[in-house]
Amino acid sequence: AARRMPGMSNRDTRSRIAIVGANFAGLAAAGQLGREHAVTVIDPSPWFEWLPNIHELVSGEKRPADLRLPRARLVQRAGHRFVRAQVTSIDAPAGKLTTSSGRRILFDLCIVAVGGVNETFGVRGVDRNGWPFKSVDECARIGRNLAALARRRGRKSVVIVGGGLEGIEALGEILRRYRDVEDFEISLVEAGPRLLPEAPRKLDAAVRSHCDGRSVRLLTGIPVTAVTPKRVRLASGELLRSDLTIWTGGVTAPSLLHVSGLTDRPGQWAPVTNALCSRRLDNVLVIGDAAALPRPLAKQAYYALQMGACAAENATRALKGRKLRDFRPSPKPMLIAFGDLDTFLVSGRTVIASPKLAALKEAVFQLTMAELD
């Protein structure tokens, strides 16, 4: 339930708010906070990246510049300060955070919006031989290497590990660009019993139907146990040839959450109240993917934007000693692209499929980028 954050009251000077992370949630919070606060936004990368469309870098439909905005410009236009740095610890009781360079930034209230990091599940060889799918640079690099691979003569094999949203959208983009390339083989491996396990079952069947008759092998219910430079080993003992292994195995919580006392153990998302307040530290709010709400919520960009707006309001309320507002997410349909073959609009258990829906996904991208900028 909504509650007051202890120790908060009006100050004679501007209150200091630190926002750790400048992705969807962090930027939304910064954009909603007024100049009556001294707001500092900290992130190690100079770029905000539109991650819902990074799969299009694999096929060359998008360029890196299409999906990026300079964070300093966005933050400064909101009237705040941007610091490019990696936060290594948050000392909430002392009201300070520390960066990798040793710099200390003081705060009265901290909003943590650090997102997640690549999850390897301890599979041997992933860090060295798997290509992660979490950023513009990573997906652009995959796109360049796929293009080089396609120009080679003879048999070419690509393995995608993970049949969730990222894996399916990656597969769709590879088919968009390379489905007519001779001797180009694709395998997708999902440890769970079906593709897109968090979506309605009919999407599994739809993806399989698009892959019928193509050089695509879909393997479900089989975990990967090791990745080498040229092979992917399955729990069944089978070895898949792989000239390029794309790892879309999921995300886990960054170590900063545990180091800073926001969680009980490493790899855990930070538990929060309905008002997005940390259950461990009184002067910290946690939003976006990093937050573990009382009722679990899908880690989607539109929820992160909503959380950012709510956190900004609650930060202002807390610093004035007022009652906080509970976060009430507004569900929205999800768009899942499958290259130029199909796009799925998912609303609850209802699915609409049409290649023409790709225009809607593009419109959402263009509109939201324009709003952020």
N, C-alpha and C positions, 0 to 999 in steps of 0.2 A: 504494500500500500504506500501511497505518497507519504512523505514524512519530511520534517525539517532536518537539515544537516547541522549538527551541533557545532558551536563555536563560531558561527557565521553571524555577522552583523554589519551594519553600514559603516563605511570608513570615510574619513575626511578626505583622503586622496583616492585616486582611481584604484579599484581592485585589480589585482594581477591574475590573469587567467592564462594558463599554459595549455595548448592543444598539441598533443603528441600524435603525429600522423596527419597527413594532408591528402587523404583519399576522399571518397565520397562523403563519409560521415564527418571527418575533420573539417573539410572545406565547407560543408553545409552549416556546421556549428559556427565557424568563423564568419560566414556570410550573414548569419542571423544576430551575432553579437554586436552591440552598438559601441560607439567610440567612448562611451562613459567608462568602459573597461580598458585596461592596458593588456591587450591580447598578444601573445607570442605563439606563433605556429611553428613547430619544429618537425622537419622531415629530412632524411638523408638524400633524397632525390630532388633535383630541380624541377621535375616534370610531374604534373598530374596526368594519369593515363586512364583512358576510357577502356577499362578491361572487358566489358561485355562484348566488344567487337574485335578483340585481339586475334581471334581465329582467322579473320580475313587477311591478316598478314601472311598466313601460311600459303595462300593462293596468290597473293599480290593484289587482291582487290582493294586493300588499303595500304597506305604507306605509313611509316612510323609518325611522320609529322601530322597526319590526319587525326591521330588518336591522342595527341599530347597538347597540353596547355602549360605555360610556365607558372609554377606555383607562386613564385615571388609576386608576379603581376596580379594574380587572383587575390592573394592575401592583402597586398598593398592597396588594391582598389577598395577593399572592405575597410580600409583604415587601420590595418594592423601590421605587425612586424613578422617577417618570415626569417627563420634561422635554418640554414641548411646544415644539419648535423644529425648524427645517430645518437639517440638517447639510450644510455646504458643502464640507468637506474633512476627510480623515482622514490624519493624519501618524503612520503606524504606528511608524516608528523612534523618534519622540519620545514615543509613547504618549499622543497627544492628538488630539482632534477639535475642529473649530470650527463654530459655528452662524452663521446669517445675521446675527444680532445682534452677532456678535463674541465671544460667550461661548465659553470653552474648557473642555472636559471631559477629565480625565485618565483613562487606563485602563492596565491591565497586559495586557488581552486584549480584543479587539473582535470582536463578532459582527455581520456585515453582512447585513441582511435587508430590503433596500430595494425588492424587487419590480421592476416594470417601468413604463414610461411609454408614452403613446400613440405609435404609429408612423404617420407620414403618408406615408412613402416619397417625400417631396419633391413630392407632388402639389400643384399650384398651387391655392390657395383653400381647402384643407381647414381650416386653422387658423381662418379667418374664417367659413366657411360650412358646415362639417361639424360635426355634433353628436357628440362622443365618447361612448363607452359603457363607461366604466371605473370609475365611482364611483356611490354612492347619489345624490348631488346631480345628477349628469349624467343618470342614468336617470330620476329623478323629474322633471327638467325636460323630458325627452323626453316622458314620460307626460302632463304638463300641456299641452304644445304639441300633441300628438296629439289630446287631448280637444277643445281649442279648434278645431283644424283640422276635426275630424269634425262640428262644429256649423255649419260654413260651408255655404252653398248652392253647388251646382255641383260641378265636377270637383275632386277632391283627389288629389294625387300624393305618394307617399313613396318615397324610394330608400334602400335599405340597401346600403352598400358593405362587402363581406366576407361570404363564405359559410361561415365557420368556425363554431365553437360559439356565439360571441356573436351573430353575424348570424342564425343559424338560430333561436336561442331568442328573439331580438327579433322575428323574423318570426312565430313561433308566438304570441307575446303580442299582436301587432297583430291577427292573425286571431281570437284569442280574443275581443277586445273589439269589433273593427270589421268583421268579415267580412260583416255584414248591412247595413252603412252604404252607402247609395246613392252611386255615383260615387266610390268610394274605391279608388284604384289603388295597387298596391305593386309596385316593381321591386327585385330583389335582384341585385347584380352581384358576381361572384367572378372574380378574375384567373386562378385555377387551373382545371384541366380539369373539376372536379366539386365539388359541395357537400361540406362536411365532409371535406376532403382527408386528415385524419389518422385518420378513422374507417373502418370497413369500407364498401365500395362500396354495399352494399345500403341504407345509410342515405340516400344520394343519391336512389335510386329511391323510397324510402318518403316522403321529403319532397315529391318531385315529385308523387307520387300524391295526397297531401293537398292540393296546390295546384291540381290539375286541376279545371277548371270554376269556379275562383274568379278574382277580378281580381288575379292575381299573375303577374308575368313573371320568370322565372329566367334570368339570363344568365351563362354560365360561359365561361372561356377568354378574357375580354375585360377588360383593365385599365382603370381610370379614369385619365384624364389631367388633369382639372381639375374643380373644383367652384365654381359661382357661386351667388348667392342663390336662383336659380330653375331652374338647370340642372346636370346632371352630364354631362360630356363623356367619351365612351369612346374608346379607342384606335382603334376602327373608324371614328371620325368622327361617330357617332350622338350626338345630344343627347337626354338624358332630361329631361322636365319633372320638377321636384321642388320641392314646397312645404316639404319637410323632408327633409334628407339625414342619415341616421344612419351614422356612420363606425365600423365595427368591423374596421378593417384590420390589427389586430395590435398587438403591444407590442415595444418595444426597450429596451435597457439604459439606465438613467439616467446622466447625465454624471458623477455622483459616483464611479462605479466607475473611470473613466479618470482623472479629476482626482486621485484618491487613489492612483494607481499600481497598482490591482488588475487592470488590463487594458492591453494594448499599444496599443489604438486606441479611439476613441469608438464607441459603439454595440455594443460587444462585452460579452457576459456574462463574469463573472469566472471564470477557470479555477481549479478546486480539485482536491485529491487525493481519493481515495476516503474519506478521513476528514474531508472538508469543509474542509480547511485551504487557504488561499490559496496558489497556486503562486508568487506574487510577494512576499508579505509574511508573515513568520514568525508574528507575533502576531495574525493575523486569520483568522477562519473566515467563510465566505460560505455562506448558506443560502437556501432558497426559490427564487423565479424568478431571482434575481440570479446563482445559481451555475451554472457550466458543468461538469458532472461528466464524468469520463473516458468514461462511457457515457451518452449523452444520455437525459434523462428528461422525460416530459411535464410541463408546468407546471400542476400540479393542486394543489388545497388540501390533499388528504390526504397528498401527498408532502411538502409544506411543513411540515405538522404533524410528520411523522416526522423530517424533517431538523432541526427545532427541538429535538426531544428528544435526538437524537444529538449535536447541537452542544453542548447543555448538559452532557451527560456528558463530551464530549471537552474542553470548556473546563475542567472540574474536573480531569480527568486531566492536562491540559497544565500547569496551574498547580501540580500536585503532582509534576511530572516523570515521570509514568507514560505507558506506551504508549497510543496512541489506538486507538479502535475504528473500523473501517470502517463506512460507512453502507450498510446493506442494505435497500433499499426493499421494502415488502410490497405487491405489486400489488393493486389493488382495482377492482371494476367501476366504470364511469363511467355516470352518469345524465344523459341529455340530454332536456330538456323541449321539447315543441313545442306550447305553449299547452295548451288542453284537448283538442286533437285526438289527441295521442299522447305517450308518454314511452318513450325507448329505454334499455334496460339493455345496456351494451356491456362484454363481458369478452373480451379478446383479439379474435378474429375472430368471436365469437359475439354475436348480437344478439337480444334479446327485446323485443318492442314491445307495449305495451298502455297505454291511457289510465289504467288502474288503478295503474300504476307511479308515477304522480304522488304517490300517498300515501306511497310509499317515499322519494321525494326530499324530501317535506315532513318525514318522520320523521327523516331524516339531518340536516336543517337544525335541527329543534327539539332533537334530542339533543345535537348538537355545540355549539350555542349555550349550552345548559344546562351542558355540561361546561366550556366556556370561562369561564362566569360562576359 
